[in-house]
Amino acid sequence: MPPSTPMSLTLAGKTILITGASSGIGRSTAFEFARTSPTNLKLILTARRIDRLHEIAGQIREEVGEGVKVCVRKMDVGREEEVSNLVASLSCEFRDIDVLVNNAGFMSGVERAPDIPPSVIDSVWATNVTGLIHMTQAVLPIFKKREHGGRGDVIMLGSIAGREAYAGGSVYCASKAAVRAFTDALRKELVGTRIRVISVDPGQVLTEFNDIRYRGDGEKADAVYAGSDPLKPDDIAEIIVFAVGRRENVVVADTLVFPTRQASSTHVYRKL
């Protein structure tokens, strides 16, 4: 049995729900929670690709043993009915959620107005904004039933794009700005409780995001981060777990994280 650490003790017994857990930051976050508190933790992993979730569950079990219980659910956060049915579909063992990691998000294409396909506008908004809001509303009643006005953690995965817009990303930037506004308002609405609202805004992170954005054109996707040494999903996962692992009265409310060669969404040093 691995030795206990202050953070593993803080996380012990908690149930953590992660959306978009099949790859990238969501997948890394699942592993980071499991490694940090490997003897008494429950993970609920959701995504559209259920086969990947089963693979991840098996890999976590193989790495840390049976101390981490994993429940997987196929869910598209952009579909309200799937979000609404999620909590009811969970067994009693997993229903008392302590932490929600709103990680699911995507972007497709780099078209500029007025040439942005309506389907892209609708899909990005449904996943990045309304999906995140529906997920938060689905879980908050669980948090608010607890003593002292409520207790639990909501982690919002934002982006530097929500703070500083850039050409070719208008819809994505708008969606992340909306997330930032919702997060700030929610934190103020819950200030009389022990519910912590935590935002993490990454800069460049090397994930499948660019492959999806460039619709499978690997050459264009690779060119975005060429020479810039981007962050890895594990870097963001470590920050999320650190924030959740703080003492209950400590809120790591807002984190902006860059690789060393980035200073803003548009100011990136590239080694040629």
C-alpha positions as CSV (number, residue, x, y, z in Angstrom):
1,M,0.0,0.0,0.0
2,P,1.5,3.4,-1.0
3,P,2.1,5.9,1.9
4,S,-0.6,8.4,2.5
5,T,0.0,12.1,1.7
6,P,-1.9,15.1,2.8
7,M,-3.5,15.4,-0.6
8,S,-4.4,11.7,-0.8
9,L,-6.1,12.0,2.6
10,T,-8.0,15.1,1.4
11,L,-9.3,13.3,-1.7
12,A,-10.0,10.0,0.1
13,G,-13.5,8.8,-0.3
14,K,-14.5,11.3,-2.9
15,T,-16.5,10.7,-6.0
16,I,-15.3,12.6,-9.1
17,L,-17.1,13.0,-12.3
18,I,-15.1,14.0,-15.4
19,T,-16.6,14.8,-18.8
20,G,-14.7,14.3,-22.0
21,A,-12.6,11.7,-20.2
22,S,-11.8,9.6,-23.2
23,S,-8.7,11.5,-24.3
24,G,-6.5,14.6,-23.6
25,I,-6.9,16.5,-20.4
26,G,-9.9,14.5,-19.3
27,R,-8.0,11.2,-19.6
28,S,-4.9,12.6,-17.8
29,T,-7.1,14.0,-15.0
30,A,-8.6,10.6,-14.4
31,F,-5.2,9.0,-14.0
32,E,-3.8,11.9,-11.9
33,F,-6.7,11.6,-9.4
34,A,-6.2,7.8,-9.3
35,R,-2.5,8.0,-8.7
36,T,-2.9,10.7,-6.0
37,S,-5.5,8.8,-4.0
38,P,-5.1,5.2,-5.1
39,T,-6.7,3.5,-2.1
40,N,-10.1,5.1,-1.7
41,L,-11.6,7.0,-4.7
42,K,-14.4,6.7,-7.1
43,L,-14.3,8.0,-10.7
44,I,-17.2,8.5,-13.1
45,L,-15.8,8.9,-16.6
46,T,-18.1,10.2,-19.4
47,A,-17.5,10.7,-23.1
48,R,-19.0,9.8,-26.4
49,R,-16.4,7.1,-27.1
50,I,-17.4,4.4,-24.6
51,D,-14.8,1.9,-25.8
52,R,-12.0,4.3,-24.9
53,L,-13.5,4.8,-21.4
54,H,-13.5,1.0,-20.8
55,E,-9.8,0.9,-21.9
56,I,-9.0,3.7,-19.5
57,A,-10.9,2.0,-16.6
58,G,-8.9,-1.1,-17.2
59,Q,-5.6,0.7,-17.4
60,I,-6.3,2.6,-14.1
61,R,-7.2,-0.7,-12.4
62,E,-4.0,-2.3,-13.7
63,E,-1.9,0.6,-12.5
64,V,-3.3,1.3,-9.0
65,G,-5.4,-1.7,-8.1
66,E,-8.9,-2.0,-6.8
67,G,-8.8,1.0,-4.4
68,V,-10.1,3.2,-7.2
69,K,-13.6,2.3,-8.4
70,V,-14.4,3.4,-12.0
71,C,-17.8,3.9,-13.5
72,V,-18.0,4.7,-17.2
73,R,-21.0,6.2,-19.0
74,K,-21.5,7.0,-22.7
75,M,-22.7,10.6,-22.8
76,D,-22.6,13.6,-25.2
77,V,-22.8,16.8,-23.1
78,G,-24.3,18.6,-26.1
79,R,-27.5,16.5,-25.7
80,E,-29.5,17.8,-22.8
81,E,-31.5,14.6,-22.3
82,E,-28.3,12.6,-21.9
83,V,-27.0,15.0,-19.2
84,S,-30.4,15.1,-17.4
85,N,-30.5,11.3,-17.2
86,L,-26.9,10.8,-16.1
87,V,-27.2,11.1,-12.3
88,A,-30.3,8.9,-12.2
89,S,-28.5,6.2,-14.2
90,L,-25.7,5.9,-11.6
91,S,-25.8,3.3,-8.8
92,C,-26.1,4.5,-5.2
93,E,-22.3,3.8,-4.8
94,F,-21.5,6.6,-7.3
95,R,-24.4,9.0,-7.0
96,D,-23.0,11.2,-4.2
97,I,-20.7,13.2,-6.4
98,D,-18.1,15.5,-4.7
99,V,-16.3,16.9,-7.7
100,L,-17.4,17.8,-11.2
101,V,-14.7,18.4,-13.8
102,N,-16.3,20.2,-16.8
103,N,-13.7,19.2,-19.3
104,A,-15.6,18.3,-22.5
105,G,-15.2,20.8,-25.3
106,F,-14.1,21.0,-28.9
107,M,-13.8,23.2,-32.1
108,S,-14.1,22.3,-35.7
109,G,-12.6,24.4,-38.5
110,V,-11.0,27.8,-38.7
111,E,-13.6,29.6,-40.9
112,R,-14.3,33.2,-40.3
113,A,-17.6,35.1,-40.4
114,P,-19.7,35.0,-42.5
115,D,-18.4,31.6,-43.7
116,I,-18.7,29.7,-40.4
117,P,-21.0,26.7,-41.0
118,P,-24.2,26.9,-38.9
119,S,-23.6,23.2,-37.8
120,V,-20.3,24.2,-36.3
121,I,-21.8,27.2,-34.4
122,D,-24.5,25.0,-33.0
123,S,-22.2,22.1,-32.1
124,V,-19.5,24.2,-30.5
125,W,-22.1,26.1,-28.4
126,A,-24.0,23.0,-27.4
127,T,-20.8,21.3,-26.1
128,N,-18.7,24.1,-24.8
129,V,-21.4,26.3,-23.3
130,T,-24.9,24.9,-22.8
131,G,-23.5,21.4,-22.2
132,L,-21.3,22.7,-19.4
133,I,-24.2,24.7,-17.9
134,H,-26.5,21.6,-18.0
135,M,-23.8,19.5,-16.4
136,T,-23.3,22.0,-13.6
137,Q,-27.1,22.2,-13.0
138,A,-27.3,18.4,-12.9
139,V,-24.7,18.1,-10.2
140,L,-25.3,21.2,-8.1
141,P,-28.4,19.8,-6.3
142,I,-26.2,17.0,-4.9
143,F,-23.7,19.6,-3.6
144,K,-26.4,21.9,-2.2
145,K,-28.0,19.2,0.0
146,R,-24.9,19.0,2.2
147,E,-24.5,20.9,5.4
148,H,-23.4,24.5,5.7
149,G,-25.3,25.5,2.6
150,G,-23.6,23.0,0.4
151,R,-20.2,21.5,-0.3
152,G,-18.4,20.3,-3.5
153,D,-16.1,21.4,-6.3
154,V,-16.9,22.5,-9.8
155,I,-13.9,22.7,-12.1
156,M,-14.3,24.6,-15.4
157,L,-11.9,24.0,-18.2
158,G,-11.6,27.3,-19.9
159,S,-8.9,28.6,-22.3
160,I,-6.8,31.6,-22.9
161,A,-9.1,32.0,-25.9
162,G,-11.8,33.1,-23.4
163,R,-9.6,36.0,-22.2
164,E,-8.1,37.1,-25.5
165,A,-9.7,36.4,-28.9
166,Y,-7.8,35.6,-32.0
167,A,-8.6,35.6,-35.7
168,G,-10.0,32.3,-37.0
169,G,-11.3,31.3,-33.6
170,S,-14.3,33.6,-33.2
171,V,-16.9,30.9,-32.3
172,Y,-14.5,29.0,-30.0
173,C,-13.3,32.2,-28.3
174,A,-16.9,33.3,-27.8
175,S,-17.8,30.0,-26.2
176,K,-14.9,30.1,-23.8
177,A,-15.6,33.7,-22.9
178,A,-19.2,32.6,-22.1
179,V,-17.8,29.9,-19.9
180,R,-15.7,32.5,-18.1
181,A,-18.7,34.7,-17.5
182,F,-20.8,31.8,-16.3
183,T,-18.0,30.7,-13.9
184,D,-17.6,34.2,-12.4
185,A,-21.3,34.6,-11.8
186,L,-21.6,31.1,-10.3
187,R,-18.8,31.7,-7.9
188,K,-20.6,34.9,-6.6
189,E,-24.0,33.1,-6.4
190,L,-22.4,30.3,-4.3
191,V,-20.3,32.5,-2.0
192,G,-22.4,31.7,1.0
193,T,-21.7,27.9,0.7
194,R,-18.7,25.7,0.8
195,I,-19.0,24.9,-2.9
196,R,-15.8,25.9,-4.7
197,V,-15.9,27.1,-8.3
198,I,-12.4,26.6,-9.9
199,S,-11.4,27.7,-13.4
200,V,-8.3,26.5,-15.2
201,D,-7.5,28.3,-18.5
202,P,-4.7,26.6,-20.5
203,G,-2.7,28.1,-23.3
204,Q,-1.2,25.7,-25.8
205,V,-1.7,22.1,-24.9
206,L,-0.9,19.2,-27.3
207,T,-4.0,17.0,-27.5
208,E,-6.4,15.7,-30.2
209,F,-8.0,19.1,-30.2
210,N,-6.1,20.3,-33.2
211,D,-6.7,17.1,-35.1
212,I,-10.4,17.6,-34.7
213,R,-10.2,21.4,-35.4
214,Y,-8.3,20.8,-38.7
215,R,-10.7,17.9,-39.5
216,G,-8.0,15.2,-39.7
217,D,-5.4,17.2,-41.7
218,G,-2.4,16.2,-39.7
219,E,0.0,18.5,-41.5
220,K,-2.0,21.6,-40.6
221,A,-2.6,20.4,-37.1
222,D,1.1,19.8,-36.5
223,A,2.0,23.2,-37.9
224,V,0.1,25.1,-35.2
225,Y,2.5,24.1,-32.4
226,A,5.6,23.6,-34.5
227,G,8.7,24.9,-32.7
228,S,6.6,26.2,-29.7
229,D,7.0,23.3,-27.2
230,P,3.4,23.2,-25.9
231,L,2.1,21.8,-22.6
232,K,1.0,18.2,-22.1
233,P,-2.4,17.1,-20.8
234,D,-0.6,15.9,-17.7
235,D,0.5,19.4,-16.9
236,I,-3.1,20.6,-16.7
237,A,-4.3,17.5,-14.8
238,E,-1.8,18.1,-12.1
239,I,-3.2,21.6,-11.6
240,I,-6.8,20.4,-11.4
241,V,-5.9,17.7,-8.8
242,F,-3.8,20.2,-6.8
243,A,-6.7,22.7,-6.7
244,V,-9.2,20.0,-5.6
245,G,-6.8,18.7,-3.0
246,R,-6.6,21.9,-1.1
247,R,-8.1,22.4,2.4
248,E,-11.8,23.1,2.1
249,N,-11.5,26.8,2.9
250,V,-8.9,27.3,0.1
251,V,-10.2,28.1,-3.4
252,V,-7.7,28.2,-6.2
253,A,-10.2,30.2,-8.1
254,D,-8.6,31.2,-11.4
255,T,-5.5,29.7,-13.0
256,L,-3.9,30.8,-16.4
257,V,-1.2,28.4,-17.5
258,F,1.2,28.7,-20.5
259,P,4.2,26.9,-21.8
260,T,7.3,28.9,-21.4
261,R,7.3,30.0,-25.0
262,Q,3.8,31.5,-24.9
263,A,2.8,34.9,-23.4
264,S,-0.8,35.3,-24.7
265,S,-3.1,33.6,-27.3
266,T,-1.3,35.4,-30.1
267,H,2.2,35.9,-28.7
268,V,4.1,32.6,-29.1
269,Y,7.9,32.1,-29.7
270,R,8.7,29.6,-32.3
271,K,12.2,28.1,-32.6
272,L,12.7,27.6,-36.3
